[in-house]
């Protein structure tokens, strides 16, 4: 795997900029807090646009803007940072969603105390997430992976709703315990490399050269899979997610659904499929089955929810089922579907949680029975709700269409039975979105309560617009995004089939 160094350390700057902004927040007057947070997130997003512009799209399988700094010489641990086509998309998703979360929080009336700590939490989360997607040393990846847990724990536990402490502890226990399996797996692959090559290395490029006995490879695959399946999350490891989303503040749910869940699916593709190709091929039927079960089960659970945040949370689990199903079909169309759906779901899930938060700001409830007809007298907001919902449903022109369509195409290469199961899952996902639209638009309630609602505007409208633009671009011009990660997926597929 080729690495291409960049002149200016753009990735390091992307990690440091929000972190430094988080530090500065503690040394300025309270009136400057929001401006500093917005500046830090905004500059990081602009830096990501620079990276997108400078990226060489003819060499997307190469790791570009590569930086390497030795951290622990004895174990050959290095801060190896860079972006290939796959991590570039996740990097851009992180900076965009982080900016949206800060924008949304500026006028969020639910956040009225400890503002320094609140904005610092989201800026630090952005730094750690960029570190996750840009790291090519497994130990450094693990450190960033674990660090993302801490600020999100505080976001839920301090600024969440009634059951915030229970949800925060559950979130912490699930993710932390599952990460111990990952740590054991990373240590194991490092030891294997030492035995085969005579030196320790946790570099992704070096670990690609490892060879394993069939039993050992399956064992290591399972260690990594448990950690990432909990993070994704897949059924039956999903139970922490509805609780975390149900009690998190709106911006916390936005970052959690749009980016943190993608850490799991990104890592499954990068490390499970990339490092353990023979185990992946052997376990493929079981992995596809887990993905389909996740789609169907989570769709059923979505429809029966009375809390709109838990409704959106379960819908996220269902969409992650599509990502994993497509990924482990192990053909190019499936890999394309998996990655484009990661990004598409990031946009739609963030928007859906903002919709729930906006309605809560008007009605002070998440109960679906009390939200009937709640968007009737807010035309701009109603348009955003409809647009987001149709995109999430997978209608043509929406961002999720290509992920679901290509998943069906990929499944059809194996059998019509698998394709039929995927189509059934897509039907259920459309059913629960239509149920939500029926509740918000068509059900009747006392209109005098709704007539005085102020339509969405200002920072909140800007947050929605930032998400809607890529939703439309993906829907109508998907080749722009496919171009980003096509080379990276080809590299992974060739490695999987033993052609490298």
Residue pairs with C-beta under 8 A, 6 or more apart in sequence:
1 61
1 62
1 63
1 84
1 204
1 205
1 208
1 491
2 59
2 61
2 62
2 63
3 62
3 63
3 66
3 82
3 205
4 56
4 59
4 62
4 63
4 64
4 65
4 66
4 82
5 65
5 66
5 67
6 54
6 64
6 65
6 66
6 67
9 65
9 67
10 47
10 50
10 51
10 54
10 65
11 51
11 65
11 67
11 81
11 82
11 83
11 130
11 134
12 67
12 81
13 47
14 44
14 47
14 48
14 51
14 91
14 95
14 130
14 134
15 81
15 127
15 130
15 131
15 134
16 127
17 40
17 43
17 44
17 47
18 40
18 41
18 44
18 98
18 123
18 124
18 126
18 127
18 130
19 123
19 124
19 127
20 40
21 36
21 37
21 39
21 40
21 41
21 123
22 40
22 119
22 120
22 123
22 124
22 127
23 120
24 36
24 40
25 33
25 36
25 37
25 116
25 119
25 120
25 123
26 116
26 120
28 36
30 115
30 116
33 115
33 116
33 119
34 105
34 106
34 115
34 119
36 119
37 102
37 105
37 119
37 122
37 123
38 102
38 103
38 106
40 123
41 95
41 98
41 99
41 101
41 102
41 103
41 122
41 123
41 126
42 99
44 95
44 98
44 99
44 126
44 130
45 95
45 96
45 98
45 99
47 95
48 91
48 92
48 95
48 96
51 65
51 83
51 88
51 91
51 92
52 88
52 92
54 65
55 64
55 65
55 83
55 88
55 484
56 62
56 64
57 85
57 483
57 484
59 487
60 84
60 85
60 88
60 483
60 484
60 485
60 486
60 487
60 488
61 84
61 85
61 487
61 488
61 490
61 491
62 84
62 487
63 82
63 83
63 84
63 136
64 82
64 83
64 84
65 81
65 82
65 83
66 80
66 81
66 82
67 79
67 80
67 81
67 82
68 78
68 79
68 80
68 81
69 78
69 79
70 77
70 78
70 79
71 77
71 78
71 79
71 140
74 200
75 139
75 190
75 200
75 202
76 199
76 200
76 201
76 202
76 203
77 137
77 139
77 140
77 202
78 137
78 140
78 203
79 135
79 137
79 140
80 135
80 136
80 137
80 140
80 203
80 204
81 131
81 134
81 135
81 136
82 134
82 136
83 91
83 133
83 134
84 487
84 488
84 491
85 484
85 485
85 486
85 487
85 488
85 489
86 266
86 269
86 270
86 339
86 485
86 488
86 489
87 133
87 134
87 266
87 270
88 484
88 485
89 339
89 342
89 343
89 481
89 484
89 485
90 133
90 259
90 262
90 266
90 342
91 130
91 133
91 134
93 258
93 259
93 262
93 342
93 343
93 346
94 126
94 129
94 130
94 133
94 259
95 126
95 130
96 466
96 467
96 470
97 254
97 255
97 258
97 259
97 346
97 350
98 122
98 123
98 125
98 126
98 129
98 255
98 259
99 466
100 254
100 350
100 354
100 463
100 466
100 467
101 122
101 251
101 252
101 254
101 255
102 119
102 122
102 123
102 251
103 459
103 460
103 462
103 463
103 466
104 250
104 251
104 254
104 354
104 357
104 459
104 460
104 463
105 111
105 118
105 119
105 122
105 249
105 250
105 251
106 459
107 458
107 459
107 460
108 249
108 250
108 251
108 357
108 361
109 361
110 159
110 249
110 250
110 357
110 360
110 361
111 118
111 159
111 249
111 251
114 158
114 159
117 154
117 158
118 155
118 158
118 159
120 151
121 151
121 152
121 154
121 155
122 151
122 155
122 251
122 255
124 147
124 151
125 148
125 151
125 152
125 155
125 255
128 144
128 147
128 148
128 151
129 144
129 148
129 259
129 260
129 263
131 140
131 141
131 143
131 144
131 147
132 141
132 144
132 145
132 148
132 263
132 266
133 263
133 266
135 141
135 144
136 203
136 204
136 205
137 202
137 203
137 204
138 186
138 189
138 190
138 202
138 203
138 204
138 207
138 271
139 186
139 190
139 202
140 202
141 267
142 179
142 182
142 183
142 186
145 179
145 182
145 263
145 267
146 176
146 179
148 260
148 263
149 172
149 175
149 176
149 179
152 171
152 252
152 255
152 256
152 260
153 168
153 171
153 172
154 168
155 248
155 249
155 251
155 252
155 255
156 164
156 167
156 168
156 171
156 244
156 247
156 248
156 249
156 252
157 164
157 165
157 167
157 168
157 169
158 164
159 249
159 252
160 167
160 168
160 247
160 248
160 249
160 252
161 246
161 247
162 247
163 243
163 246
163 247
164 247
164 248
166 243
166 247
167 243
167 244
167 246
167 247
167 248
168 244
168 247
170 240
170 243
170 244
171 240
171 243
171 244
173 240
174 230
174 237
174 239
174 240
175 230
175 231
175 240
178 226
178 227
178 229
178 230
178 231
178 237
179 227
181 223
181 224
181 226
181 227
182 223
182 224
182 226
182 227
182 228
184 223
185 220
185 223
185 224
185 227
186 202
188 220
188 223
189 202
189 207
189 210
189 220
189 275
190 200
190 201
190 202
190 207
192 210
192 212
192 216
193 199
193 200
193 201
193 206
193 207
193 209
193 210
194 200
194 201
196 210
196 211
197 206
197 209
201 207
204 270
204 271
204 274
204 275
207 275
208 274
208 275
208 495
210 275
212 220
212 276
212 278
214 278
214 279
214 282
217 276
217 278
217 279
218 276
218 279
218 282
218 283
220 275
220 276
220 279
221 272
221 276
221 279
221 280
221 283
224 267
224 268
224 271
224 272
224 275
224 276
225 268
225 272
226 237
227 267
228 263
228 264
228 265
228 267
228 268
228 271
228 272
229 237
229 264
229 268
229 290
230 237
230 240
230 264
231 260
231 261
231 263
231 264
231 267
232 261
232 264
232 265
232 268
232 320
232 323
232 324
233 240
233 241
233 261
233 264
233 317
233 320
234 290
234 291
234 294
234 317
234 320
234 321
234 324
235 290
235 293
235 294
235 297
235 298
235 317
235 321
238 294
238 298
238 317
241 261
241 313
241 316
241 317
242 310
242 313
242 314
242 317
244 256
244 313
245 253
245 256
245 257
245 309
245 310
245 312
245 313
245 316
245 353
246 307
246 309
246 310
246 313
246 366
248 256
249 357
250 353
250 354
250 356
250 357
250 360
253 309
253 312
253 313
253 353
253 356
253 357
254 349
254 350
254 353
254 354
257 312
257 313
257 316
257 345
257 346
257 349
257 350
257 353
258 345
258 346
258 347
258 349
258 350
259 346
261 316
261 320
262 342
262 346
264 320
265 320
265 323
265 324
265 327
265 338
265 342
266 342
268 324
268 327
269 327
269 335
269 338
269 339
269 492
272 280
273 280
273 327
273 328
273 330
273 492
273 496
274 492
274 495
277 495
277 496
277 497
277 498
280 287
280 328
280 330
280 496
281 330
281 496
284 328
284 329
284 330
287 324
287 328
288 325
288 328
288 329
288 418
290 324
291 321
291 322
291 323
291 324
291 325
291 326
291 327
291 328
292 321
292 325
292 418
292 421
292 422
292 425
293 321
294 317
294 318
294 320
294 321
294 324
294 325
295 318
295 321
295 322
295 325
295 422
295 425
295 428
295 429
296 321
296 421
296 424
296 425
296 428
298 314
298 315
298 317
298 318
298 321
299 314
299 315
299 318
299 425
299 428
299 429
299 431
299 432
300 428
301 314
301 317
302 311
302 314
302 315
302 318
302 432
303 428
303 431
303 432
303 435
305 311
305 314
305 368
306 367
306 368
306 369
307 366
307 367
307 368
308 356
308 359
308 366
308 367
308 368
308 371
308 436
309 353
309 356
309 366
310 366
311 368
311 432
311 436
312 349
312 352
312 353
312 356
315 349
315 352
315 392
315 429
315 432
315 433
316 345
316 349
318 425
318 428
318 429
319 341
319 345
319 349
319 392
319 400
319 429
320 345
321 425
322 337
322 341
322 403
322 404
322 407
322 422
322 425
322 426
322 429
323 338
323 341
323 342
323 345
323 403
324 338
325 334
325 407
325 411
325 422
325 425
326 334
326 335
326 337
326 338
326 341
326 403
326 406
326 407
326 410
327 334
327 335
327 338
328 334
329 407
329 410
329 411
329 413
329 414
329 418
330 493
330 496
331 410
331 413
331 493
332 489
332 490
332 493
333 406
333 409
333 410
333 413
334 406
334 407
334 410
334 411
335 489
335 492
335 493
336 402
336 406
336 482
336 486
336 489
337 402
337 403
337 404
337 405
337 406
337 407
337 409
337 410
338 403
338 407
339 485
339 489
340 402
340 403
340 406
340 474
340 478
340 481
340 482
341 400
341 402
341 403
341 404
341 407
343 399
343 470
343 474
343 481
344 391
344 399
344 400
344 402
344 403
344 471
344 474
345 392
345 400
345 403
347 391
347 399
347 467
347 468
347 470
347 471
347 474
348 388
348 391
348 392
348 399
348 400
348 471
349 392
350 467
351 384
351 388
351 464
351 467
351 468
351 471
352 388
352 389
352 392
354 460
354 463
354 464
354 467
355 381
355 384
355 385
355 388
356 366
358 381
358 456
358 460
359 371
359 374
359 375
359 440
360 366
362 374
362 453
363 370
363 371
363 374
365 371
368 436
368 439
370 445
371 439
371 440
372 439
372 440
372 443
372 444
372 445
373 440
373 441
373 442
373 443
373 444
373 445
373 447
373 450
374 440
374 445
374 450
375 381
375 382
375 385
375 440
375 441
376 382
376 441
376 447
376 450
377 447
377 450
377 451
377 453
378 453
378 454
378 455
378 456
379 455
380 455
380 456
380 457
380 461
381 455
381 456
382 441
384 456
384 464
384 468
385 437
385 440
385 441
386 437
386 441
387 468
387 471
388 467
388 468
388 471
389 433
389 436
389 437
390 397
390 398
390 433
391 398
391 399
391 400
391 401
391 471
391 475
392 398
392 400
392 429
392 433
393 400
393 429
393 430
393 433
393 434
394 400
394 401
394 403
394 404
394 405
394 426
394 429
394 430
395 401
396 475
397 472
397 475
397 476
398 471
398 475
399 470
399 471
399 472
399 474
399 475
401 475
402 474
402 475
402 478
404 422
404 426
404 429
407 422
408 419
408 422
408 423
408 426
411 418
411 419
411 421
411 422
412 418
412 419
456 464
473 480
473 481
474 481
491 500
494 500
